[in-house]
Amino acid sequence: MSNSALFDQIIALLRTTSEVMQVLTCLEELTETFFSSKSAGDHQQVFRKLPKEISAILITGLASEPITPENQISIKRKIDELTDKLRTCKNIQLTIAFQPDEQTITLFSDWIKKNVSPELLIDMQFDKSIVGGAQIIAGGVFKDYTVRKSLANRFRIQRDDIMGLLN
């Protein structure tokens, strides 16, 4: 499997930056075991910490056979290229007023992958002080669509109206 195809399959399943970190940790653990005399099954164990779909793709693409001196350089190169691509994935920071569950994360991720970019990941944050709505940081641009901001604007307008009546 080519590295590009491997990356495309994995990124299609990843939703958040924390999920990417899990994959990167597993790839690092795999490379640390390169020079040990382990069976293919032992090398594959490192991927059991990941969701089954991602684990299966990585096992097929990287560790379907025992790592030997003959294929070590090739596998290491694949891992390095995959790691570099995963580290450079763009993300959108999304701060919401409630702790998201798996269904919510999937909903946001699916929408972003379909409507913005299939390689874009979500960096989910939770801040109950925003009351409702969301704050979004993408490409260095901050947007505030929170209820807190709307309420603050409304109170400022009313304060200005009241101060105008007093003067």
N, C-alpha and C positions, 0 to 999 in steps of 0.2 A: 504494500500500500504506500502511495507517495505521501510525503510529508504534508503537502497541501490538502490532500484528501483526508488525511488523519486529522489535521487541524479543523477542517470544515465540519467533519462529523462531530468532533468534540465541542466546538464552539456553538453548534446548533443546540446542544443539550445543556450548556452552561447558562445560568441565569444571572448570577451575582458575582461580585468580585471575591466574596468569601469562598465560593465554590471553585473559582480559579486558583485561589491559594491552596485549597485542598489538593487539587491536581498537581500543582507545582511541588508541594511537599512530597507527594507520592513519587513523582519523577526524581526528585532529589534522593529519596530513600533507595530507589532502584539503582541509581548510578553509584551509590555508596556500596552496594552489594556486588558490583561488577566483578571484582577480583576474587570473590569468594567462590568456593566450589559448591554451588547450589544447583538444584534441579530447576527445570522450568517452572514447576509448581511452587517452589520456594520463592523464586523471583516474582511470580504472579501474585503471591500473598500480599505484597505491598499495595496492590490495587483494590483489595477487598474492603478498604475503608471508604471507597467511593461508591456512588450509586451504580447499580448493576450495569446499566446501559453504557456508562462512561468506562467502567472497568473492562467490559467486554471489548470495547473499541481499542483501549490501550493494550490489552493483552494480545489481541489479534495483530495490532500494528507494531508492537515493540517486543513482546515477550512470549510469543507463541512457541518459540524453540528455546532450548537452553542457550544461555549466553556463553559463548566460547571465545577463545582468542581470535578465531577467524572472523567472527561476526561482531566482535566487540566494538570496533571502531565505527562500523556502519550504524549500529544501534545507538552508540553514544552521540554520533552526529545527528541522528533523527531526534533524539531527546533534546539536544542542545537547540536545534532549530525550532522544535515545538515549544520549548520553554521560552525562547526569545519571542516567538509570536504571541504566546499567552501573556507574557509580561507587558507587551506593548498594546494589548487590547484597550480600546477606548471604553470609558464608562460614563454613565450619567448618575450623578448623586441625587437621590430622591429622599427628602425628609418628609415624613408623614406623621400625623398626630396619634397613631395607634400602632401597636406592635403587630406587624404583618404575619399572617399565617402562610403556609405553603401555597394555598390556593391564591392568595392575594399576590404573592411574589410571582407566581406563574402568570397570573393575569397581566400584571404590569410588564413582565419580561416579554411575553408573547406579543403584546401591543407594540412595544418598542422595537422588537426584532422585525415585526411585520411592517410597521409604518416609518421607522427611522433607519435602522441598519441591522442586518442579521448578525453582525459581529459586536454589537453594542451590549455592554453588561450594565447591570444596576448595582449601585452601591447604596443599599437601603439604610436609612437612619430613622430613628424613632425620637420624636420630641413632642410630648403632650402639650407643651406650652404654646404650640402654634394653633391650638384649638381644633382646627379642621383645615382641609385643603392640603397644599403641598408647597415645599420649597424645592426648586430644581437648579442644579448647577450642571451645565453641559458646555463643553468647549470653552471654559473660563467665564461663561456668562451666567449670572445669578438672576433667577426669576422667583418672585414671591407671590404665590397664589393662595396665601393663607387667610383664614378667617380672622386671625389676630391682626393682620395688616389692614383688612377691610374695616374692622371695628375701630382700630386706631385712627384711620382716616376719617371715619364717620364722627368720632368723638372730637377730633380736631376741627372739623367743619362746624359742629354744633358749638364748640367753645368759641370759635371765631364769631359766630352769629350772636352768641350771648354777650361777648365782650363788645361787639358793635352796638348792641342795645344799651349797654351801660355807659358808653361814652357819649 
